[in-house]
Amino acid sequence: MARWDEILSLPVQSPPTLEFSAHDIVWSKVEGWRDNIDRVALIPFARVDDFVKGESSNKDCPTRFHVEARRRRPPKAPYKPKVDGILEYILYWCSFGPDDHRKGGIVRPSRNTYIPKKTNAGRPNTKRGCTCHFIVKRLIAEPSVALIIYNQDKHVDKKGLPCHGPQDKKAAGTRAMFAPYISEDLRLRVLSLLYVGVSVETIMQRHNESVEKQGGPYNRDDLLTHRYVRRQERSIRRSTYELDADDAVSVSMWVESHQNHVFFFEDFTDSDPFTLGIQTEWQLQQMIRFGNRSLIASDSRFGTNKLKYPVHSLIVFNSDKKAIPVAWIITPRFASLDAHRWMRALYNRVRTKDPSWKLAGFIVDDPSIDILTIRDVFECSVLISFWRVRHAWHKNLVKRCSDLEMRVEMSRQLGLAVDDICRGCGNVDLFEKFMEDFVDCLDFMDYFKAVWYPRIGAWISALVTLPVASLETCAAMEFYHNQLKVRLLNEKDPSVYQRTDWLVDKLGTKVHSYFWLDEYSDKDDFARYWKDEWVSGLTSWRKALKIPGSDVAIQGRCAKVTDQLDRDRIYVVWNPGSQYGICDCTWAEMGYLCEHVCKVINLYREKGSILPSISIFQYNKALIEMLHCPPHDSLIHDHAVSLAIYVQKQLNSLVGPQKQANAVQQGQVVSAEQNRGLVDENISSDHENGYADCSKAPAATASDLGSESADQIVGINGVCGETAGEGISDSEMDVDPPLSISPPELQSVNDEVVTGNVFSEPRESALTSKVPNKNSELHPHNNALGDQCGCQEEIANKNCRGSVMVVEPQPDEVPQTRQFSKPSMSTHEKASLSMSSTVEPRLHDIDMADASGNLDMDMSVASENENEIGKTNHSTDNAPLSDGDHSNLGIAADDERKAVESSMAENL
């Protein structure tokens, strides 16, 4: 039993790569059978296939491992729990063995019935007596762990000589030089091209041309044969989606034969609906690659009107911000608690493959989706995308409103209403006024009242409480939605839309192939076979970046954009600068956001003619709140409070017992805790008087702060959630996610916020340049924004007052601090209050900037706080000071600076 105690005490190793080999694992030697020494290691049982693939991809000796023997205990068979009990035993052997079909080779007695053929089809090259093999055991004591016994790790025959690969001289010029089978990437390429209609001859022609171009075969993929491709084409042609006349039985049969493509399946029961989650191995890899520390978006209502069950797509964004589907979920309903099970199954599948995988944000497009479940499973912030509503409004305006002027004005009013709601200025009354103003447009108003007015309350609540996704993200989601529509709903017989087995089969074959080819670099070689389903390219936002500014002409209430291909074609954009603009191009008439509207928006933002986007506005608001409201029950909060108390004690010791006693008698000395309460009270009053009223809301700078990447912030509703609009109670905020680094706020700033390129420059300078200063002057053109919204003029003229205490003052500016409610205070007490109210946000800023958790304060921080005290004393009161006041203030400030410097020096 000592052997098993030693084995079970070994660590379970899971390298953070998609595939791993024996070189990535630390092996241990334990006593084995018949006094042999076994070379063993423990890995997660779910990652056995990753280990097999990694071993097969050995550069020195490429091969493939097959299952030579397997023993599995029946699931319902009774067994006695034993330490050395085995649930499953698998023997993996190199595909070049164990038999040896070479001349004079040894063949096992059980295989001696083999009769050599005249044309051996490469048999001597596939069986060459290789002894490399390993054993995988799934133990009863640890069912989730696999024990690997790898004693024969050399690709040699029984004589100890290399039997295949580059090291075998006799294999030169034969297929034994390479792996016995083609790679998974080439197999997917061939299947994808066949599914989309490319002929066998064309595939082989392009393949042979590429091999000749490189000067001959270098690996097994270069030896692709016409016979193999023809066999795959025949298999596809003979396959059918209808495995049984009963739709439910047919789906169950598909699930049994495609276990690797299914991450969750639950058939209809009395209490639970039908749910099927599809994710191929390639989709899992894309989710790990592009979803880690990034965003995942949800397209939750595709095919609601045509399909038997709608398709819920989870998508990630590649380097070009194009959407890639990483999972498809088929179920009658999504806005229910049933989603928790398939979300947890998907999350566990990804984390099993990559334990370090972490999501930065989850974008939803339906306010009824269970937000709490998403936060609980993925442990990230949730954003809302308004693209589906905007698309429906735009498409129906074009369809139901023939008067162009009325269509433009209705679109503008809808855009202003949504913009006001997102900025905290409006409510449902805006839409009621909209319906009253345009009651003459009966067709659209009947549609709006019947479809959207009953849902408008849920959407308003979501827009107010959740961060809004950027315009670039919305454009990518629109593009994906159109791609899926063209590639899936193109059947001549519409009756198949009512069968789930057809939907499952087509998603896993043709639709998957199109999206795989979108990422294939050499897809242009097959351009002659492109059909409508091949629709690809850049999104509208990326196309807009390629349009030069000289091709845009602003003329009154519209903008004219010259087409990039046909220079004689000019598109007219009404409501320029708004995502609710009306364009006369084909893509816009379908209801989508076109590149011409996006280009005009970018041009207006560069000129500062419009307010920044909602994403930037919410980001700035959350940033300011984060800087002024330290996280609840966190290391930063405790350190800030303790330092504020320490500094105040040092300042109080300077005054002397007599002055301190008089101050206590007058009730003018405030403790550090009361100081923090006053600061929080002023901050909360700013929120109540400023953020609740749009006229006093913090105005964002006209610059875009790093393009449209602000939707990638995760801390926007994870820090100070009650003021950021989430309505999270203190008790909820105190609960740390189980997989987050303590404190979780440090992790969110260092990992997720930085992904938006907001803090890519030095921390203090980035914060200083991006948080507006109270005394800074706005560009004159911002004064012209009053016509768009009644509250925007006030926004443009009043910058955020909460940022003054954190922003580093410019050399020619006099910083200002908040006015406290007590009118009569001594100079010392004003400095004390200023110090206690300034230290805490500043330390919060410092700690946020240094996510490593180093909370030691050096001399630079001490001198910075010292300068802060000296500067804030001059700006505490707005009234001008007399000469005597100036002299007294200078003496007091000098004493206080000396005290802080000496006290800091002692502690350092």
N, C-alpha and C positions, 0 to 999 in steps of 0.2 A: 504493500500500500504506500510505501514511501515514494515509489515511482509516481503514483498518481497525485500524491500530495505535492510533489515537485512540479508536475505538469500543471495542475490547477492553480498553482501560485504564480505561474508565468503571466506577464502582462499581455493583454489583447492588443495587437498592433493593427492599425488601420492607417496606412500612409495617405496623405492628402492629395492623391492623384487619381485620375479616372481609372488607370490601370497600374499595376505594380508587379514586380517580379521578386525573385528570391534575393536579389541584390539590395532591395529596399527594406528587407526584414532582418532583424537581429535574431539569429538562431541560437538555440540552446541544446546542449547535449545531455540526455538522460539515459539511464539504464533501460535497455530494451529487452526484447525476447532472446532467450538463450545467451545471456550475458553480452549481447551486442549493445552498442551505443547508438541510440537513435538521435537524429538531428531533427528537432521539433520546433514548432512555433504555433501560436494561437492568433487567429484572425477572426473577424466577424463572419459567420456562416453566409450572410447575404453577400459577401464580397469574394466568395470562392471563384466565381466566374471572372472577376477582375484579375485575380491572381493567375488564373489559367491563361487569360489573354496576354497578360504581361510576360509570362514565361514563354508563350508562343512567339512573341515579338523580339526574341533574342537576336541582336544584331550579329553576334559571332556565329550563331547557328540557328537560323530561322526555321521554325517548325510549327507543328500544330499538335495539341494533345487531345486525345479522344478517351472516352470512358471505356476502359477495358473490362471492368467488373463493377457491379453495384449490388449492394444488399441494403434493403430498407425495411424497417419494422413497420407493419401495418399501423395506421393512425389509431385505430380503436382496439388494437391488441393489448391485452393486459400485460404489464411488465412490472418487475420488481425494481424499484429505484436503487441502482448500485453506482458506486463511484466510477467503475470501469465499464458501465453499461453503454451500449452504442445504439443510437437511433438510426443512423445511416452510415454506410461505409461505401466510399467511392475510390476506385483505383484508376488514376489517370496515367496514360502511357503515351510516349512520343509516337506519332503516327508513322515513323520510320521503323517501328518495331511492334511487338517483340520478335515476330518471325523474320527470317532472313531468306528472301527469295533469290539472292545472288547465287552464283554458281558455287556449289559446295557449302551453301548456307544451311542452317538448321531450322526446320519447321516443326512446330509442336505437334505431338501425335494427334491432337484433336483437329488439326488443320491439314492432315496428310491426304485428305480426299481432294485437294485442289489439283485440277488438271491444267497444265500450262496450255495457253492458246497460241495459235500461230502468230497472231499479232497481240503481244502481251499488253499493249496500251500503257506502257510505262510501269508495269508491275515491279520489275526489279528496282526501279527508282523509288518506289513507295515503301517497300518492306526490305530493310537492310539490317535487321537485327539490333536496333538501338535499344539499349538497356535503361535509358533515362525514364524514370517514373516517380510518382509520389502518391501518397495515400492521404485521403481526407476522411476524418471521422467526426461525426456529430454526436456529442456525448449526452447522455441522459442528465448528468449533473449540470451541464450548461448547454441547453439546446440552441442558444443564440450564438454559440462559439464553435468554430471549426478547428480541430487539431490537425495540423499538417505534419506528416512524417516524410521527410525528403532526404533519403540516404543516397540514392543514385541520381545525382544531379549532372553527370557528365554524359554528353551525347557520343557514346562509344559503344562498340559491339562487345561480345564476350571476350575477345582477345585484348580489349583495352585500346583499340585503335579507333580513330574517328571514322564514322561510317556514313556521314552525310554533311552537307554544308561546305563552306569554303575551305575548311581544314582537311577535308577528305580529298586527296589528290585523284583518286579513282572516280570521283563524282564530277570531275571537270568536264564540261560540255554536255552534261545531262541535267535533268530536272532535279536531281538530288542536290544540286547546288543551292536550290531555293526551297522555300516552304512548299508543302504538298498542295496547298489550296490558295486561292486568291484571297486578298484581304477583304475585310468587311466594308471598307470604303469603296473599293471597286465593285463589290457585289451590289451595294446600294446604288451606285451610279448606273450600272447596267439595268437593274430593275426599274429605277426611276425613269430612265430614258425609254424603256419598253412600255411603261405604264402611260406615258404621255404621247405615245404614238410614233416614236422614232424606230425605223426599221432595223433589222439585224445587220443587213449589209452596211448601212451607214455607220452603225456603232463600231463594227469591225474596221471599216475604212479609216475612220478618225483615230481609232486606237493604233492601227498599224502605222499610220503617218507619224504619230507622236513617238513611237518606238524607233522608227527610222531616224527621226530628227535628233534623238539623243544618242544615236550610234549603236543601237543594239540593246538586247535585254539586260537589265541590271537586277531585277527581282522577279518574284513569281507573278506579279501582276502583268508584267510585260509579256508573259506567255499565255495570255488569254486566247482561248480557242473559239472558233466559229461554232463548234459543236456545243460548247457550254452555253453560249448566248442563245442559240436556237432552242436548246432545251428549256431555258428559262422563258422564252417567248411562247413556246408551246404550253407550258404550265399555266401561264397567265391567260392564254386564250381559252383554255379548257376549264378554268375556274369559274365558279358561280357564287353569288352572294346568298342565294336562297338554299341553305343547307337543309331546311325542312319547311313544310307548308305552314307550320305554326311559327309565327314571328318570334315568340318568346323562346321556343325550343331552338330555333335557328341561332339566335343570339347566344344562348348558353353553349351551343356547340362551337361557335366561333371563339368564345372566351376560353374554352378548354384547349383549343388548338393554338391559341395565341397568348399563353400565360406571360410571356416576356413583355407583351404590349399592354397589359392590364395592370393597373396599380390599385384599382378598387372595383368590386362588383357586388351588387346586392339586388337580388331579384325581388319581384313584387311580394309583399307580405300583407297581413291584415293591418299592420301599423306603419310600415315603411314603404316608400315608393321605390320604383325601379331606378337604380343609379349605376352607371358604368363610366369608369375613368380610364381613358386611353392615353398612354405615353410610351412612345417607342424609345429605344436606346439612344437614338440620335437626338430626340427631343430632350431626354434627360441630360445629355451632355451640353446641349445649348442652354438649358435652364441653369446648370451649374456654372457654365462659362459666363453668360451674360446676366444672370440673375443675382450672382453673389455681390453683396454690397451695392446693389442697384435696385431697379424697379421691376415689378411685375404688374401688368394691367389685366383687367377682366373685361371681356366682351360677352355679356351674359345673356343676350336675348336674340341670338341669330336664328332665323328660321321659325320664329314664333307663329307666323301665319301660314307657313307652307308645310313644315315638317311635323311628323307625328310627335316627336319630342324635340324641343329646341336644343341647340348646341351652345354650351358654355365654354369659351376659349380662354385659356391663360396664355398671355404673350409676354415676351421679353423684347428688348430693343438692342440691336447690334450696334456696331461702331458707326454705321450710317443712320442710326435712329429709325431703322426699319423694323417692323414687327415680325417676330418669329413665334409661331404657336408652339408651346412646350407641353401642353396638355389639353385634351378635349374631354369634357364631362357631359354626359347625356342623361338627363333626368327631367321629369315633368315640372319640377319646381326647384328654385334656387334660394328664394328668400325665406328660408326656414332653418330650423335648428339641425336639419339633416345634413347640412353642408359640413358640419364639424367632423364627421367621420371621414369623408373623402379628403378633406383638407389635411387632417392629421395623417392619413395614409400617404398622401403625396409628400408632405413635409418629412416624414420618417424615411421615405424612399430616398429623398435627396440627401438627407443628413447621413444616411448609411453609406452613401457613395462618397460624400465629402463632409466629414464632421465639422469643419470650420465654416461651412456655408451659412451665410446670414443674409437675410433680406433687408433692404433699406426702406422700402415703401411699397405699399399695395394700392393700386389705383382701381377704384370701382366705378361703374357707370350706372348704378341703380341704388337709390337711397334706401330701398327696403332690404338690401343685403345685410346679413348679420355682421355688423362691424366688430362687435366684441369677440366673435369667434375668430375673425381674421387676426385681431391683435393677440388673442390668446395662443393661436397656433403658430403664426409666423413671427410674433414678437417684434412688430414693426409698426410704424405709423400708417394711417390710411388716408388716401387722397380721393377726391371726387373728380370725375371727368364729366363735363357738360356736353360732350360732343354729340351724343345721341339725340338730346333734346334740340340742340341747335340745328342738327341735320334734318330732323323731322319738321321743324318750323320752316326752315328754308325751302325744303322740297315742296311742302304744301302751300307756301306762299307763291311759289312759281306756278304751281298747278291750279290753285283756287283763286288767285287774284290776278286778273288780266291787266289792270291799270298799273303801269310802271311806277308812277309817282306815288300812288297809295302803297304799293308794295315796298318801295324804298323807305317811306316814312314809317310803315308798320314795323319793318325790320329794325329801323333805328330805335324806335321806342322800346321794342323788346330787348334790344341790346342794352339800352340805358337802364331798364328795369333790372335786368340781371346784374349789371355792373354795380348799381346802387345797393342791391341786396348783398352782394359779395363784400362790399366795402362797409357794410353795417348801416346803410342809410335808408333802407326801404323795407317793405313787407308786402303782404298780399294785396294791399290797397293799390299798388302800382299796376297790377294786372287787372284789377277791377276798373281802374281808370282807363286802362288800355282798351278794354272791351267796350266801355262807354264812348270813347273817342272814335272808334272805328266800327261802330255798329252797322254802318252802311255796307261793309264787306260781309255779307251774310254767309257766304259759303265757307270762308275761313273761320269766321266766328263760331259757326255751328260746330266745325271740327275742333276748334280750340276749347270750347266749353265742354264738349262731350269727351274729349280724350285727355286734355292736359289740365284743365282747371281743377278736376277732382284730385289730381296728383301734385298740384303746385305747392301745397303746404309741406309735403314731405321733401320736395326738392329745395324749398327755401330753407328748411331746417338743416338739410345736408350742406347747402352752400355756405351757411353761416357757421356751422360747427366744424367743417372739414376743410383742409387746404384744397385749393383748386389746382388741377393739373395744368401744365403749360400748354400753349398753343401748338408747340412742336409735337408734344405727345398726342394731342387730339388729332393732329393731321396724320400721324402714324397709325393711330387706331382706325381712323376713317379709311385709310388706304388698305389696311388689312381686312376690314369688313367688306370692302368692295372686292378684294382678291378672293376671299372665301365665297362670296356670292357668285362670282363668275365661274369659279372652279368646281363648286359643289352643285349649285342649282342650275344645271345645264342639260338635264335629261329631256329627251323627247317625249317620254311617257311620264306624265306627272303623277301617275298612281303609285310609282315606286317611292314617292316622298312619304307615304304612310307606312312604310316598312322600316323598322329599326335595323334589321340586318343589312339592308342596302346602305343605310347611313353609316353604320360601323365599318362595313367593308370599303366603302369609297373613301372615308376619312383615312383609313390605314393604308390605302394603296395609292390612288391617283392624287388625292389632295396632298397627302404627305410627300409624294414624289415632286409635285410642283414646288412646294416650299423648300424641299431639299435642294432642288436645282437652282433655286434663287440664290443659295449660298455657294453654288458650284462656280468656280472661277472660269472654267472653260465652256460655259454654257453657250457662249456666242458662236461656237463651232457648229451648233445645231440650229442656227437662226432660221434656216429655210423651213424648219418644221414648226416654227412658232405659230400658235393659234391665239385666240382671245384669252384662253386660260393661262397663257404664259405671261399675262400682264404683270409687269414688274417695273423696276426702275426706282427713281428717287421719290420721296414723298413731296407733297406740295410745299412744305416748309423748306426742304433742301433745294427744290427747284427754284424757289424764290431767291435763295442766296446766290444763284448763278445769273440772275437778271441784273444787269448794270443799272445804276441809278439814272443814267442818261436816257434810258428807255421808258422812264416814268415821267409823265407831265401832269401837274396838278392844275385843274381848271375849275375854279369855283367849288361846287359841291360834289364834284366827281374827279376821278383820276383816270388817265389813259395810259395803258401799258402796251408797248409794242411786242408782238409775238417774236420769239427767238428764232423760229424756223422760217416763217413767212413774214418778211419785214413789212409787207403791205397790209398785214392784218393787225388791227388795233382793238384791244379790249377795253371796255369802259367799266370802271368800278365806282358805284355809288356808295355813299356812306364811307368814304375813305378813312382809314385809320381804325376801323372797327372790324372785329371778326364777324359781325353781322352785316358786312358789306354785301352788296348785290353786284355780281359780275355777269356778263353776257356770254361767257365761255361755256363749253359743253359740260365740263366737270362741275362747274358751279350750278348749272341748271339742274343737275342731278341731286343737288342739295349738299354737295361736299365743299370743303374749304379749298379753294383753288390757290395756285401759286401767285396769281395776280393780286388777290386780296392780301396774302401774306407779305408780298413785296411792299405794297403800299403801307401796311402796318409797320414794317421794319423801317421804312423811310421816314414815316412820321415820328417814330420813336427816336431815330437818330437826330432828327431836327428838334426834338423836344416839344412837338406840337400837341402831343396827347400825353395823358398820364401813363405811367408804367403799367404793365400788365397786372392782373389780379394776383398772379403767383408772386411777382416781385413785391407787391403791396403787402400781401400776407406774410411774406418772408421777412420784410423789414419790421412789420409789426411784431412778429414772433421774436425776432432778434432783440428788439428793444425790450420786450417783456422779459426775455430770458436774461438780459443784462441787469435788469432792475428787480427781478424777482428770483432770488436764489432757489435752487431746488429744495423741496421739502425733505427733511431728515437725510441730508447728504453730507458727505465729507466737506464739500465746499462751503455749505451753509455753516457747519459747526466751526470750521476754521475762520470764516469771516466774522462770526459773532465773537469768538474768543479773542481775535486780534482787535476788534473794535473795543471790547471791554479793557484789554490791556493798554491800548493807546489812550483811552479816556482816563484810566487810573494814573498814567504818567502825566497827563495834562492837569489833572486835579491836584496832583502832588505839588505842582509849581505854584499854585495859587496861594498855598499856605493855609494853616489851620483857621486863621481868623476870617479870611475871605471865603473859605469854604463853608465855615459855620454860618456866616451871613447869607451865603447863597442858599444853604439848606433851609434857613429860617424863612427866606423869601419864597421858597418853593420853586426856585429857578434852575436848580441842578437836576438834570434828567439822567437817569441811569442808562446804561448801554442798552438794556432791554427796552426801556421806554423810547430811547432814540430810534431803535429799530422799528418800534411800533409806529412812531411818528412818520418814519420814512415809508413804511408799508401803507400807512393811512394816506399819505400824500400820493403815493403811487396808485392806490386804489381809487382815490378821488380823481386822479387824472384819467384812469380808465373809465370811471363812471361819467365824468364830465367831458372826456375827450373821445374815447373809443366808442362809447355808446352813441355819441352824437357825431355824425359824419363831418360836421363842420369843424370839429376839433381833432379829427383823427390824424395820425401821423402821416404826412405826405412823403411818399418815396421819391427819391431822386429821379430825374428824367432819364438817367442812364439805365441800361438794362441789367447792370451788375452781372455780366458774364452770360449774356444771351438768355435763352429760355430754360436754363438748367435749374432754376429755383424750385421746381417741383420735386427735386430729389432730396430736399431737406426732410429729415425725419424728426428732428427735435421740435418741429413746429407745433405738434400737438402731443409731445411727450414731456415737455418742460413747461411748468406753469400752465397746465392744461385748463384750469378753470378760467383763466383770462384769455387764453388763446382760442377759446370758443368750444372746447370739448365738454365742458361741464363735468370734469372729473373731480371727485371729492378727494380730500386729503388722504383718506384711508386707502383709496384706490391707488393714489400716486405713491404711497409708501411701500407698496408691494413691488419688489424687484422681480423682473423676469428671471426665471431659473437659469437661462443660458447667457445672460448679459454679464458684462464685467462690472464689478462694483467699483465706483458708483456708476449706475447705468447712464447717467447724464454725460459723463466723460466719454463713454463709448459712442454715444450718439453724435457728439460733436466731432470727435476725432475721425470716425469712420464714415458716417453717413453724410454729415453736413459738408465735409470736405469734398465728397463726390460731386457736389454741385459747383466746384471751382470757386466757391465764395471765399474761402479762407486760404486760397492758394498762395497769396502774398503774405508777408510778415503780419502776424496776428494783429498787433496794435494799429499798424498803419491801415490794414484792411478794414478794421472796425471803424477807424477814424474817418476813412474816406467814404464809407458806405452808410453811415448813420448820419442823417442830416443834423446840422447845427442850428441852434435857435436863431443866431444872428446872421446866418448865411443868407445871401440874396438869391432869390430864384431868378431864373432866366426870364426876360421880359415877355417871351412868347407864351409863358404859362398863364398870363392874364387873360388870354383869349379863350380859355377853356370854360368860362362861365356859361356859355350857351349850351354846352352839352349836358350839364347836370347842375342842379341848383346848389349842390353842396361842394362841387369841385373847386369853385373859386376860393372857398374857405380852406379847402385842403391845400391848395397851391400856395396860399398866403401864410399858413400856419404850419410850421414844421413841428416835429415831435419834441415836446418839452422834456420828455423823459430821457432823451439821449444826451442832454447837456452835461449831466454829472459824470458821464462815462467817456465822452469824446475828449481827446487831447486838444487843448486850445491851441489855435494858431498863434504865431508870434505877435501878430498885430491885433489880436482879439482879446477881449476881457471876458473870461468865463463867468457864467452866472449859475447860481444855485437856487434851489427852491426856497420859497418864502414860507416860513413856519407860522403857525397860527398865533404864537405868543408874540406880542408886539414889543415888550420891553425885555431885552436880554443884554447881558454884558458881552464885551468882546470875547472873553474867554468862553462863555457859554455858546456863543455863535460858532466859534471855532470848533468847540466840542461837538456840537450838533452836526456841523459840516463834515467833521472828520468821521463821525459814526455813520453818517448817511453816504459818505463817499467811499469809505474803505470797503464796505461790503460789496457794492456792485463792481468796484475795480478788482477786488480779489476774485470775484466770480469770473470776471473777464480773463484775468491772468490764469486761473485754473482751467477755464475752458480752453484757452489757447494752448496750455501744456497738458495734454490728455494723459501724459505718463504718470500723473498722480504725484509729482514732486511738489510738495507744498512748503518747502523751505523758502523763506523770504530773504533775498540777498540785499546788498546795500543799494542796488539800483532801484529796487522797489521801495526801500525806505526813503531814499532821496526823492523818488517820485511822489510819494505820499507827503513828504515834507514840503515840496513845491506846491502840491495841491492845496495844503493848508494855507500856505502863504498867499496863494492866488485867490482862493475862495473867500478869504476874509474880506477882500476888497470888494467883492460883488454880492455879499449877503443881503444888503439892503439896497433898494433902488434909489432911495433919497440921497442927495449929495452930502458928503461929510465935510464938517468944518475942519479948520487947521488943527484944533485940539484933538478932534477925533482921529485925524490922520496920524498924529504923533503917538497917541495912546495905542492906536491899532498897530502901528509899527513896532512899538515896544513889546506889546503882548505877543505879536506874531513872532518877534525875534526870540523871546523867551521860550515860546512853545516849540519853535524849530530846534533850539538847542536841546530842549528836553527830549524831543523825539529822536534826535540824532544820537544823543548819549544813551538813551534807553535801548535803541536798536543796536547800537554798537556793542552794548553789554550782552545782549541776548545772542548776537551772532558770534 
